[in-house]
Amino acid sequence: MPAVFSVSSEQLSIWLVAFLWPFVRILALISTSPVFGEKSVPRRAKVGLAALLAIAIAPTLGALPAVPLVSAGGIWILIQQVLIGVAMGFSMRLVFTIVQAAGEYTGLQMGLSFASFFDPTSGGNTMVVSRLLNVMAILIFLAVDGHLALITTLAESFHTLPIADTPLAASGWFLLVASANQIFVGGLMLALPLIATLLTLNLAMGILNRVSPQFSIFAVGFPITLLAGLAMLQMLMQYLAPFLATRFAENFGFIDQFLQGLRP
């Protein structure tokens, strides 16, 4: 007679827990991370990728908390995994936010504040320069294998911060909030050469207008500022890749520090 394969409800619950808890963290990260979390990526692709990663990572997790899935403790663990995944994705988006902030500063100095369009990825109006730098940042992220490093960091996060029903420590959340100042610091550092050049150019045109009042500064000021800004932007492109590669590496290190700070 053929062998009968039977599965008890307890075994089924163990398998479901071993898949669902890492799946929730992975899906939360994929939904908020750069590249994977873009709105142009179909939701089915995000869920499918998260399921494949959960199936691959689940056998390496070791012993999980003996907490029923449909219980207050099980729901609490699910909430914790969502918070951890979202926080990791937000940490990686900090670098792209720095690039967008630099694009906003640059566009304002170049006189392109009116040159904006609806960006479906962000759901709002975005300056042309900001969108250009964001696309360049995505290409650089893929070129330096940032997407593979992100998946590696995700797999290691289950060993740095295992799935447990104990409350998360508050020091990790404080560290995450404090990292938001890098948006302004990094954005200004990236846009500082162009801003300084355009401010010097505007100062020179202001002095020229005072020396020669018949010189129509309003007729030639905008074209000169725009051409100088484009020239400086072209020079900035060659330094964008080293700057962002360093920032990406620092962010992966920050994610490890953040997870260490969450350990109870």
Secondary structure by P-SEA (a helix, b strand, c coil): ccbbbbbcaaaaaaaaaaccaaaaaaaaaaacccccccccccaaaaaaaaaaaaaaaccccccccccccccaaaaaaaaaaaaaaaaaaaaaaaaaaaaaaaaaaaaaaacccccccccccccccccaaaaaaaaaaaaaaaaaaaaaaaaaaaaacccccccccccccaaaaaaaaaacaaaaaaaaaaaaaaaaaaaaaaaaaaaaaaacccccccccaaaaaaaaaaaaaaaaccaaaaaaaaaaaaaaaaaaaaaaaacc
